[in-house]
Amino acid sequence: MSGEFLVDNSGMLPVPFVGPMKVSDSSLRDLESAYGQKLLQAQLIREPKISAEVVAFRPIFVLGEVHKPGQYPYVAGMTVQRAVALAEGYTYRARESVAVITRGGRQYTVDVTPQLQLLPADEIYIPERYF
């Protein structure tokens, strides 16, 4: 049996035969192990062999002083600088050293560095600089 299943906003994954499982903050290996254990406990399969992979991540949103604000696909290792590059760069009014990231409903004002990693569904706002 196989299929593609969507993790909802609360971090729950609907899986066949055992119902929804909490998967937020879990690795793929943890998910495989936990699902296999649930199948064993339910006595549905004697030796479950489970494999899981991420098909797609939630998109990111780049807003503010960029040439093409909008929604962009998230890829592993995405940084603020790469997100701005996807949005065709900063406008001439952009404050390039700072970004406001909205993650999980909370806003963070951060200094833009090459190491600053994004997560799926992050919203990046590039503010206007003041003269």
Residue pairs with C-beta under 8 A, 6 or more apart in sequence:
1 16
3 16
4 55
5 13
5 14
5 15
6 13
6 14
7 13
7 23
7 24
8 14
10 24
11 22
11 23
11 24
11 25
12 20
12 21
12 22
12 23
13 20
13 21
13 22
13 23
13 31
14 20
15 21
15 35
15 38
17 39
17 42
17 44
18 35
18 38
18 39
18 42
18 44
21 31
21 34
21 35
21 38
23 31
26 34
28 52
28 53
28 54
31 50
31 52
32 50
32 51
32 52
33 50
35 48
35 50
35 52
36 48
36 49
36 50
39 45
39 48
39 50
40 46
40 48
56 73
57 73
57 74
57 75
57 76
57 120
58 74
58 120
58 121
59 71
59 72
59 73
59 74
59 120
59 121
60 71
60 72
60 73
60 74
60 78
60 83
60 118
60 120
60 121
60 122
60 123
60 124
61 70
61 71
61 72
61 122
61 123
61 124
62 69
62 70
62 72
62 83
62 84
62 86
62 87
62 124
62 126
63 69
63 123
63 124
63 125
63 126
64 94
64 100
64 124
64 125
64 126
64 127
64 128
65 90
65 91
65 93
65 94
65 95
65 126
65 127
65 128
65 129
66 84
66 87
66 88
66 89
66 90
66 91
66 94
66 126
67 87
67 88
67 89
67 90
67 91
68 87
68 88
69 87
70 87
72 83
72 86
72 87
74 118
74 119
74 120
74 121
74 122
77 117
78 117
78 118
79 114
79 115
79 116
79 117
79 118
80 99
80 101
80 110
80 112
80 116
80 118
80 124
81 112
81 114
81 116
83 118
83 124
84 90
84 124
84 126
90 96
90 126
93 128
93 129
94 126
94 127
94 128
94 129
95 126
95 127
95 128
95 129
95 130
96 112
96 126
96 129
97 111
97 112
98 109
98 110
98 111
98 112
98 127
99 109
99 110
99 112
99 116
99 124
99 125
99 126
99 127
100 107
100 108
100 109
100 110
100 124
100 125
100 127
101 107
101 108
101 110
101 118
101 122
101 123
101 124
101 125
102 108
102 122
102 123
102 125
103 119
103 121
103 122
103 123
110 116
118 124
